[in-house]
Amino acid sequence: MRDSQYPKIDVNSQIDYNKTLMMWAATKGHVEIVKKLLTFKDIDVNFQDEEGSTLLMLAAQSGHVEIFKELLT
């Protein structure tokens, strides 16, 4: 699950609470990080954390409308 430009980065690796880097970025409102991670061809935008939440759900629950819209495009 690595991109050729960044061969050492596994964009779907899980950090704390079974969340991916993308989930943390979406929860904290880091729009530019979310946009960059979406460019990775192997990013799993449908991954669910240990509570069953997806990226879209986390962005909506956190009130980050711009990230929510970015995930829908």
VENUR-V61200 format. One record per backbone hydrogen bond with DSSP energy under -0.5 kcal/mol. NH is the residue of the N-H (numbers start at 1). CO is the residue of the C=O. E is the energy in kcal/mol with one decimal. If there is no record, write none. Layout:
{{NH | CO | E} {NH | CO | E}}
This chain:
{{3 | 6 | -0.7} {3 | 9 | -0.5} {6 | 3 | -0.6} {7 | 4 | -0.5} {9 | 6 | -1.8} {10 | 8 | -0.6} {11 | 1 | -0.9} {11 | 9 | -0.9} {13 | 10 | -1.9} {15 | 19 | -4.1} {18 | 15 | -1.1} {19 | 16 | -1.7} {21 | 13 | -0.7} {24 | 20 | -2.1} {25 | 21 | -2.6} {26 | 22 | -2.5} {27 | 23 | -2.4} {28 | 24 | -2.1} {29 | 25 | -0.8} {30 | 25 | -2.5} {31 | 29 | -1.6} {34 | 30 | -2.2} {35 | 31 | -2.7} {36 | 32 | -2.2} {37 | 33 | -2.8} {38 | 34 | -2.0} {39 | 36 | -1.5} {40 | 37 | -1.4} {43 | 40 | -1.4} {45 | 43 | -1.0} {47 | 44 | -1.1} {49 | 53 | -2.3} {50 | 17 | -1.0} {52 | 49 | -2.0} {55 | 45 | -0.6} {58 | 54 | -2.5} {59 | 55 | -2.7} {60 | 56 | -2.2} {61 | 57 | -2.9} {62 | 58 | -1.8} {63 | 59 | -0.5} {63 | 60 | -1.1} {64 | 59 | -2.3} {65 | 63 | -1.3} {68 | 64 | -2.4} {69 | 65 | -2.8} {70 | 66 | -2.1} {71 | 67 | -2.4} {72 | 68 | -1.1} {73 | 69 | -0.9} {73 | 70 | -0.7}}
